[in-house]
Amino acid sequence: MRIFLLILFFTFSFQVFSQNLQTNSPGWNNQFTEESSLSLELRVYPNPSTDGKVTVELNNQEISEVRLTNITGKEVFLKKFPLAENKKEIQLSDIPNGLYI
């Protein structure tokens, strides 16, 4: 039985849109008059995985790419998705047992 344990360190990109933005040129003096918060929740399950299948889910954001690196920082998995969604299942059965970031 193979067991994968994923330690989560993640990076992602996102776009922020704001209302009521005032800009004074040419001094780059920007003033935001409305503040909003961005709440992100990343879920990876099951963790650890015993069958090599892992589901990655990110609320309010679309997943277009998943990267997995080993504990030394070497990239061991990269999957790009042509259709971005907030939930993706990835197959890790070809990756050796170990701790991954």
TALINLIN-V891693 format. One record per pair of residues at least 4 apart in sequence whose ideal C-beta (glycine too) atoms are under 6 Angstrom apart, sorted by the first residue. I is the first residue (numbers start at 1). J is the second residue. Records with the same first field share a line. If there is no record, write none. Layout:
I->J / J
This chain:
1->50
2->97
3->48 / 50
4->48 / 49 / 92
5->48 / 99
6->44 / 47 / 100
7->99 / 101
9->101
10->42
18->32
19->34
20->33 / 34
22->31
23->30
24->29
41->59
42->58
43->57
44->56
45->55
49->54
52->92 / 93
53->91
54->90 / 92
55->89
56->66 / 88
57->87
58->63 / 86
62->84 / 86
63->88
64->81 / 84
65->80
66->79 / 90
67->78
68->76 / 77 / 100
69->73 / 75 / 101
70->74 / 76 / 100
71->99
76->95
79->90
